[in-house]
Amino acid sequence: MEYVIDLDPTHQVLRVTVTGTVTDPATRELYASLGHVAAAGGPYAAIFDLSGVTGNQLSIETVLDLARKRPAVPGRRPRVVVAPRPEEYGLFRMFERLRDEMRGQFHFVLSADEAYAMLGLSPEGFSQRLFPEQLAA
């Protein structure tokens, strides 16, 4: 699994783009990286784009553990999950249900275009690559 974190600085929205097969270690690393990035600013809204995910090896135990942790992106702004595959949709819904204080903050869509429209954004607004920092957005 690979991922990048970009920022739309005008609207204060983080976009996490995930590709490949989702695994427990990579998901834990992503959660920590996102928490580090989000702590440096905000409050942020977020888009989790899972449309590039090709496989899923994420365990229920990891989902439960992360749901017990402090939110990686704190605050009351919306989180939009792009989950065209039923596997990722189901895991994110489980995560949302386990995290009572965040109910209503997650929105699920099938495409990135729907996510951008929901937040009134365009992909071009994500002009800052925050992770990995050495890559250009």
C-alpha positions, 0 to 999 in steps of 0.5 A: 500500500502506498499513500500521499497526503495533500493539502488544499490550503484555501479550504483547509482540506487534507486529501489522503490518496491510497493505492495498492493493497491495504495492510495493517502495518501500512494503515497504522503508519498512515494513521500516525502520519496523518495525525502528525500532519493534522496536528500542524494546522487545521482544523481540517476537513478530509477526503480519504480517496480509496479508489486506487485500492486493489486489495484489502488485508486489513484486520478487524483488530486494527480497525478496532484499535484505531477507532479507540485512538484519538482522531488522526484529524481532530475537529468537527469538519466533514470527512468524505470517504471515496469507497467504490469497493464494498470492502473499504466501505464496510471497514470505514463504516465499522470505524465510524460506528465504533467512534461515537463522537464522530457520527455524522462527520463521515460521508461516503461517495463512490468517486473523487468527483463526488467528494470534491463536489460535496466540499465545493473543491476542485482537484487543482486546489490540492497544491501542497504535498505534505507526505511524503514531503519530497514529492510535488503534488 
